[in-house]
């Protein structure tokens, strides 16, 4: 079952001096988010960037994938805390670092690390980045 999701942006001005607004997304969950070049390469100043949005998407997708993998193995997680850091080294996104801490009964650290690696391989956002961006996963079982 295919699902389309969309977002719209209005940009005004040049790359360096201009700015934009993410107007809305399909779900309506976010709107009126300011974006700018300085938010990508300097201090964000309350504005977002494509890299920040990719990091958010990757963290959410990865958390879902890891939860699914653990549940399928008979060890559903009580809690997963996932963060993703997207590195932008103009003109390319070069790295995505995923850090996950989990509370999962019935497995040890080695099994959690294995599940974490497998989730990075199976996550659709990872798949979109794979081959273009280095993906590094750090996993800690609480």
N, C-alpha and C positions, 0 to 999 in steps of 0.2 A: 504494500500500500504506500504509494508515493504521497508526500506532503510538501507543498510549497510554502515557504515563509519568505516574507519580503520586508524591506525597510526602504525609506526614502530619505534623501539628504538634499538640502539646498546649500550651495557653496557660493560665496560672493568674494570677489577679489582674487589677487594672485596667491600662489601657494604660500609664500613666506609671510605676507601681510594680511591675507584674507582669513576668513573663518567660515565655518559651516554649522549647520544644525541638523541633527538627525531628527526628522520631523515626526516619524512614527514607525511602528513595526506592526506586522500582521496582528499580533495578540493585543496590542494596545498597552502592553506592560511597560514600555518605555517610550518617551517622546520628549521633544524639546531638549535634546542633549547637545550642548555646544562641543564642537570639535575644531582643532586648529593644528597647524604645523608645530608651533612651540609645545603644544600638549604632547606631541609625539617625541620630541627630541630634547626638551628642556623640562622645566617644572610644569606640571599639568595646569596649575592655576584654576582648578575647579572645572576644567574641561576634560573630555574623554578623548580617546584616540582609537584608531582601528585595532592597534595592538592590545589595548586594554579590553576591548570588546571580544577579540579573539581569545584572549586569556580567560575571560569569563565563560565564553562558550566552551572552551576546552575543559576547564575545571568542572563545569556542570555535566558535560558529556562523559568525561572520564569517571566522575563519581557514579553516574548511572551505570556505566559499563562495569566498573569494579563491583558495585552492589549486585548486579546481575550475575557476574561470574562467581562471586562468593556464594550467593544464594543457590546457584545451580550446583555447586559443590557440596551443598548441605550445611554451609556455615554462613547464614545471612548475617550481615553486619548490624551491630547495634547502632553504630555511628561511624561516619567517615568525614573527616575534615580534609578538604582538598584545596590546594592553592596552585595556581599556574602563573608563571612569570614568562612573558613573551619579550624576547630581546630583539629590538629593532636597531640594526646597524646600517643606516642608510647606504644604499637604497633597498636593503633586504631585511626581512625577518630572518634571523639566523638560528634562534634557539627557543625552545619551549621547555621550561623546567617545571615539572609537576612534583609537588610535595604532598604526600598523603599520610595522615595519621588515622589509625582505625581502632575501633573497639569491636573485636570479633571473637566470640567464644569458640573454642574447639580447634584452633590452629595455633601454630607457633610463628615466630618471626620469619623463618625461612619460607614457610608456606604463604605467608602474607606478602612477602616480597615477590614470590613467583606469581601470585594472583595479580599483584600490582603491575608487573611487567606484561602479563597477558592482557590486562585491561588496556594498557597503552597500545598494544597491537590491534585490539578489536574495536576501539572507540572510533566512531565515524569521523570526528574532528581530527584525531590522530591520523586517520587514513588520508584525509584531505591534505595534511601537512607533510606526511611521510615522503621522503625522497627529496624534499625541498628544505626542510627545517630539522635540525637536530632536536630530538625529543629525549629528555633525561627524566627519569623517575626516581624519587627517593621515598621509601616507604618505611613507616614505623608503626609497629603494633603496640598498643598501650596495654 
